[in-house]
Amino acid sequence: MENIINKAHRWLRLKSGENFLNSEEYCQTRDVFQTRLDKFRLILEQKNNKPNLIYPLIAVIGEIGNNSFDHNLGQWRDVAGIYFNYNLDKKIIVSADRGQGIYASIKKVAPDVKNDLEALNIAFTKKISGRYPEKRGNGLKFVVSVAKQLGIDVLLMSGTAGARSNENLMFNEEKENIKGVLTIIKF
């Protein structure tokens, strides 16, 4: 079995994302993602009796996955939907989308944003939404709060920037240019 992180990277690098993912990892629509997330929750409930971990973790995954659909309506590079997979033995969850990326989303409401790193910093620290004029913008702040509270590690990359949230929130330049968004959660 291919490493789920490598598969997400490969999918994001392909010229066309069509016909690469199988039906167990590809969520073309939000309802398919929600069904797979519910199935994952049930598996966690059967294998792990820590509700103080399970339900906030599911909320974080849901927030990130739903962001992919909410912020990319009509903005997908080619394939609508997300890659969503997990490895329970290694306690890793991976999601990715071939959407516009965080910089393009933030630039719509903050036109002075200069680059991917600044856009990611804004997305994680300011109450701002790429879904203007909606009054939103708390989702990634919620992710940071839960990561800190539970001691989970959330790495989100978009463009040439990455944000890692665990006990602290850190931002850095990435070597690879992620076209869309890639998120890796270790719990």
C-alpha positions as a Markdown table, in Angstrom:
| # | Residue | x | y | z |
|---|---|---|---|---|
| 1 | Met | 0.0 | 0.0 | 0.0 |
| 2 | Glu | 1.3 | 3.4 | -1.0 |
| 3 | Asn | 2.0 | 5.9 | 1.8 |
| 4 | Ile | -1.1 | 8.1 | 2.0 |
| 5 | Ile | 1.0 | 11.3 | 2.3 |
| 6 | Asn | 2.9 | 10.4 | -0.8 |
| 7 | Lys | -0.3 | 9.6 | -2.7 |
| 8 | Ala | -1.7 | 13.0 | -1.8 |
| 9 | His | 1.5 | 14.7 | -3.0 |
| 10 | Arg | 1.4 | 12.7 | -6.3 |
| 11 | Trp | -2.2 | 13.6 | -6.9 |
| 12 | Leu | -1.6 | 17.3 | -6.3 |
| 13 | Arg | 1.4 | 17.3 | -8.8 |
| 14 | Leu | -0.4 | 15.6 | -11.6 |
| 15 | Lys | -1.3 | 17.6 | -14.7 |
| 16 | Ser | -4.8 | 16.2 | -14.4 |
| 17 | Gly | -6.2 | 14.7 | -11.2 |
| 18 | Glu | -8.8 | 12.6 | -12.9 |
| 19 | Asn | -8.9 | 8.8 | -12.6 |
| 20 | Phe | -6.0 | 8.7 | -10.1 |
| 21 | Leu | -7.8 | 8.2 | -6.8 |
| 22 | Asn | -10.0 | 5.2 | -5.9 |
| 23 | Ser | -13.5 | 5.5 | -4.6 |
| 24 | Glu | -12.4 | 4.8 | -1.0 |
| 25 | Glu | -10.1 | 7.9 | -0.9 |
| 26 | Tyr | -11.8 | 10.4 | -3.3 |
| 27 | Cys | -14.7 | 12.5 | -2.1 |
| 28 | Gln | -16.2 | 14.3 | -5.2 |
| 29 | Thr | -18.8 | 16.0 | -3.2 |
| 30 | Arg | -19.4 | 17.2 | 0.4 |
| 31 | Asp | -22.0 | 14.5 | 1.1 |
| 32 | Val | -19.5 | 11.8 | 0.1 |
| 33 | Phe | -16.9 | 13.4 | 2.4 |
| 34 | Gln | -19.4 | 13.6 | 5.3 |
| 35 | Thr | -20.3 | 9.9 | 4.8 |
| 36 | Arg | -16.6 | 8.9 | 4.9 |
| 37 | Leu | -16.0 | 11.1 | 7.9 |
| 38 | Asp | -18.9 | 9.5 | 9.7 |
| 39 | Lys | -17.5 | 6.1 | 8.9 |
| 40 | Phe | -14.1 | 7.1 | 10.2 |
| 41 | Arg | -15.7 | 8.3 | 13.4 |
| 42 | Leu | -17.4 | 5.0 | 13.9 |
| 43 | Ile | -14.1 | 3.2 | 13.4 |
| 44 | Leu | -12.5 | 5.4 | 15.9 |
| 45 | Glu | -15.3 | 4.8 | 18.4 |
| 46 | Gln | -14.8 | 1.1 | 18.0 |
| 47 | Lys | -11.0 | 1.2 | 18.4 |
| 48 | Asn | -10.5 | 4.1 | 20.8 |
| 49 | Asn | -12.5 | 4.8 | 23.9 |
| 50 | Lys | -11.3 | 8.4 | 24.2 |
| 51 | Pro | -14.4 | 10.6 | 23.3 |
| 52 | Asn | -12.4 | 13.6 | 24.5 |
| 53 | Leu | -10.1 | 13.0 | 21.5 |
| 54 | Ile | -12.5 | 11.5 | 18.9 |
| 55 | Tyr | -15.2 | 14.2 | 18.6 |
| 56 | Pro | -12.9 | 17.3 | 18.5 |
| 57 | Leu | -10.6 | 15.4 | 16.1 |
| 58 | Ile | -13.6 | 14.7 | 13.8 |
| 59 | Ala | -14.6 | 18.4 | 14.1 |
| 60 | Val | -11.1 | 19.5 | 13.0 |
| 61 | Ile | -11.2 | 17.1 | 10.0 |
| 62 | Gly | -14.7 | 18.3 | 9.1 |
| 63 | Glu | -13.6 | 21.9 | 9.3 |
| 64 | Ile | -10.7 | 21.4 | 7.0 |
| 65 | Gly | -12.6 | 19.2 | 4.5 |
| 66 | Asn | -15.6 | 21.5 | 4.4 |
| 67 | Asn | -13.2 | 24.4 | 3.8 |
| 68 | Ser | -12.1 | 22.7 | 0.6 |
| 69 | Phe | -15.6 | 22.6 | -0.7 |
| 70 | Asp | -16.7 | 26.0 | 0.6 |
| 71 | His | -13.7 | 28.0 | -0.7 |
| 72 | Asn | -13.4 | 26.3 | -4.1 |
| 73 | Leu | -16.9 | 26.5 | -5.6 |
| 74 | Gly | -16.2 | 27.0 | -9.3 |
| 75 | Gln | -12.4 | 27.4 | -8.5 |
| 76 | Trp | -11.2 | 23.8 | -8.9 |
| 77 | Arg | -8.2 | 23.3 | -11.2 |
| 78 | Asp | -9.8 | 20.4 | -12.9 |
| 79 | Val | -11.3 | 17.8 | -10.4 |
| 80 | Ala | -13.8 | 18.9 | -7.9 |
| 81 | Gly | -13.5 | 17.3 | -4.5 |
| 82 | Ile | -10.9 | 16.1 | -2.1 |
| 83 | Tyr | -8.6 | 13.3 | -1.3 |
| 84 | Phe | -9.4 | 12.0 | 2.2 |
| 85 | Asn | -7.5 | 9.0 | 3.7 |
| 86 | Tyr | -6.2 | 7.8 | 7.0 |
| 87 | Asn | -3.9 | 5.2 | 8.5 |
| 88 | Leu | -5.0 | 4.2 | 12.0 |
| 89 | Asp | -1.9 | 2.2 | 12.7 |
| 90 | Lys | 0.3 | 5.3 | 12.2 |
| 91 | Lys | -2.4 | 7.7 | 13.5 |
| 92 | Ile | -2.3 | 9.9 | 10.4 |
| 93 | Ile | -5.1 | 11.6 | 8.5 |
| 94 | Val | -4.5 | 13.2 | 5.1 |
| 95 | Ser | -6.7 | 15.5 | 3.0 |
| 96 | Ala | -5.9 | 17.4 | -0.1 |
| 97 | Asp | -7.7 | 19.4 | -2.7 |
| 98 | Arg | -6.9 | 20.6 | -6.2 |
| 99 | Gly | -8.5 | 24.0 | -5.6 |
| 100 | Gln | -7.4 | 27.6 | -5.8 |
| 101 | Gly | -5.3 | 27.5 | -2.6 |
| 102 | Ile | -5.4 | 29.8 | 0.4 |
| 103 | Tyr | -3.5 | 32.7 | -1.2 |
| 104 | Ala | -6.1 | 33.1 | -4.0 |
| 105 | Ser | -9.0 | 32.8 | -1.5 |
| 106 | Ile | -7.6 | 35.3 | 1.0 |
| 107 | Lys | -6.5 | 37.7 | -1.8 |
| 108 | Lys | -10.2 | 38.2 | -2.7 |
| 109 | Val | -10.8 | 39.9 | 0.7 |
| 110 | Ala | -7.3 | 41.2 | 1.5 |
| 111 | Pro | -6.0 | 42.4 | -1.9 |
| 112 | Asp | -2.7 | 43.7 | -0.4 |
| 113 | Val | -1.6 | 40.2 | 0.7 |
| 114 | Lys | 1.8 | 39.6 | -0.8 |
| 115 | Asn | 2.4 | 35.9 | -0.8 |
| 116 | Asp | 1.4 | 32.4 | 0.3 |
| 117 | Leu | 3.1 | 32.7 | 3.7 |
| 118 | Glu | 1.3 | 36.0 | 4.5 |
| 119 | Ala | -2.0 | 34.6 | 3.3 |
| 120 | Leu | -1.6 | 31.5 | 5.5 |
| 121 | Asn | -0.7 | 33.6 | 8.5 |
| 122 | Ile | -3.8 | 35.7 | 8.0 |
| 123 | Ala | -6.0 | 32.6 | 7.5 |
| 124 | Phe | -4.8 | 31.1 | 10.8 |
| 125 | Thr | -4.7 | 34.3 | 12.9 |
| 126 | Lys | -7.2 | 36.9 | 11.7 |
| 127 | Lys | -10.9 | 36.8 | 11.6 |
| 128 | Ile | -11.3 | 37.0 | 7.9 |
| 129 | Ser | -13.0 | 34.8 | 5.3 |
| 130 | Gly | -12.4 | 34.1 | 1.7 |
| 131 | Arg | -16.2 | 33.8 | 1.5 |
| 132 | Tyr | -16.8 | 37.5 | 1.7 |
| 133 | Pro | -19.3 | 39.1 | 2.4 |
| 134 | Glu | -20.1 | 36.3 | 4.9 |
| 135 | Lys | -19.1 | 37.1 | 8.5 |
| 136 | Arg | -17.0 | 34.0 | 9.1 |
| 137 | Gly | -13.4 | 33.3 | 9.6 |
| 138 | Asn | -13.1 | 31.3 | 12.8 |
| 139 | Gly | -12.5 | 27.8 | 11.3 |
| 140 | Leu | -8.8 | 27.6 | 11.3 |
| 141 | Lys | -8.6 | 29.4 | 14.6 |
| 142 | Phe | -10.7 | 26.5 | 15.9 |
| 143 | Val | -8.3 | 24.0 | 14.4 |
| 144 | Val | -5.4 | 25.7 | 16.2 |
| 145 | Ser | -7.3 | 25.7 | 19.5 |
| 146 | Val | -8.2 | 22.0 | 19.3 |
| 147 | Ala | -4.7 | 21.0 | 18.2 |
| 148 | Lys | -3.2 | 22.8 | 21.2 |
| 149 | Gln | -5.8 | 21.4 | 23.6 |
| 150 | Leu | -5.5 | 17.8 | 22.4 |
| 151 | Gly | -1.8 | 17.7 | 21.6 |
| 152 | Ile | -2.4 | 16.7 | 18.0 |
| 153 | Asp | -0.2 | 17.9 | 15.1 |
| 154 | Val | -1.8 | 19.6 | 12.2 |
| 155 | Leu | 0.3 | 20.6 | 9.2 |
| 156 | Leu | -1.4 | 22.5 | 6.4 |
| 157 | Met | 0.4 | 23.5 | 3.3 |
| 158 | Ser | -0.8 | 25.7 | 0.4 |
| 159 | Gly | 1.3 | 27.3 | -2.3 |
| 160 | Thr | 4.9 | 27.7 | -1.0 |
| 161 | Ala | 3.8 | 28.1 | 2.7 |
| 162 | Gly | 3.1 | 25.8 | 5.6 |
| 163 | Ala | 1.5 | 26.2 | 9.0 |
| 164 | Arg | 2.0 | 23.7 | 11.8 |
| 165 | Ser | -0.2 | 23.7 | 14.9 |
| 166 | Asn | 0.5 | 21.6 | 17.9 |
| 167 | Glu | 1.5 | 23.2 | 21.2 |
| 168 | Asn | 2.4 | 26.3 | 19.2 |
| 169 | Leu | 1.5 | 27.7 | 15.8 |
| 170 | Met | 4.4 | 28.1 | 13.4 |
| 171 | Phe | 4.6 | 29.3 | 9.8 |
| 172 | Asn | 7.4 | 28.5 | 7.3 |
| 173 | Glu | 8.3 | 28.6 | 3.6 |
| 174 | Glu | 7.9 | 25.2 | 1.9 |
| 175 | Lys | 10.2 | 23.8 | -0.8 |
| 176 | Glu | 7.3 | 22.3 | -2.8 |
| 177 | Asn | 4.6 | 24.5 | -4.3 |
| 178 | Ile | 1.3 | 22.9 | -3.3 |
| 179 | Lys | -1.3 | 23.7 | -5.9 |
| 180 | Gly | -4.4 | 23.6 | -3.7 |
| 181 | Val | -4.2 | 22.5 | 0.0 |
| 182 | Leu | -2.6 | 19.5 | 1.7 |
| 183 | Thr | -3.3 | 18.8 | 5.3 |
| 184 | Ile | -1.6 | 16.1 | 7.5 |
| 185 | Ile | -3.0 | 15.4 | 10.9 |
| 186 | Lys | -1.1 | 13.2 | 13.4 |
| 187 | Phe | -3.0 | 12.2 | 16.5 |
